[in-house]
């Protein structure tokens, strides 16, 4: 027979409930009874409007499923206690979780001594669906042992924790905001402030988002800024934004990316997690920049294989150095990826020596020979060798 009961209690009562269960189990242990109260915990979160602040908050409940021990001797289980009402009628008070299968007491006559007299307690015991009424003073004669732990039949110290009004102050109910709102607000802040600002800034993007969403403006200019952000956020295509964030973080194995995606898939996000989700806009900014960069790369190649090309104004996109055993002494080789500033063509120079070229440098390729062509990562690339170059200084670029 399933004797479990599920109580729905405010989560702030969870610790107290578990303490009461542990105390009851210690009492059973002292009585020499082997069975114990067992429980399972689950949690339920409901987003409601705070009665005072009128903000959306989380209302948390714990679902505590308690399986109480069944006190039994020689197959007889204690299932109820019989009480006498003021009218003189009898009522069987089933132990929590027990079912009496339609059994109704008709008298207080003890089926052990066959007498009907005033007793402090009269119990109902059951074995193989057979119910018997036994007075408390006859239990030892009926069972052959002196029963202990009968208080379990009436123990229900969890019930009182499940009643009453939900205490929002005690619950410290966190303010929550739809994840769509956080993403749209972050996109609006980035648009208005001219780009993502990391945590090192006093007015970082995440702190600005938190201010707009969770704090009341103190000055008129703050109120105007917040209103501007909210108006801009309403114009954001959140569905497209979610798609960009998913693509931007696809394949990333960082804990940050994993947590951002997890929060993005939540309907509601608590105030203390909002900044983490808002920081995902930084990945979208980088994703968009790379996308624009790809669009700026010209298709086709600088020249035919074997052709000599000259006077190419180029920006260094990537420099990768690695140790090689090529040649007698070996050494450092480099792969240098560049892009023509004038035509947009990408080209790569692989050299078996170290150079003074760094990422971000601007060079004039005075002369090089086309070694071959490749198409990878979605763009055409010219391979060059026998390369001669000159550095273009920043002041020269500005003057030009």
Secondary structure, 3 states (H helix, E strand, C coil): CCCEEEEEEEHHHHHHHHHHHHHHHHHHHHCCCCCCCEEEEEEEEEEEECCCCCCEEEEEEEEEEEECCCCEECCEEEEEEEEECCCCCEEEEECCCCCCCCCCCCCCCCCCCCCCCCCCCEEEEEECCEEEEEEHHHHHHHHCCCCCCHHHHCCCCCHHHHCCCCCHHHHCCCEEEEHHHHHHHHHHHHHHHCCCCCCCCCCCHHHHHHHHHHCCCCCHHHHHHHHHHHHHHHCCCHHHHHHHHHHHHCCCCCHHHHHHHHHHCCCEEEHHHHHHHHCHHHHHHHHHHHHHHHHHCCCCCCCCCCCEECCEEEEEEEEEEEEECCCCCCEEEEEEEEEECCCCCEEEEEECCCCCCCCCCEEEEEEEEEEEEEEECCEEEEEEEEEEEEECCHHHHHHC
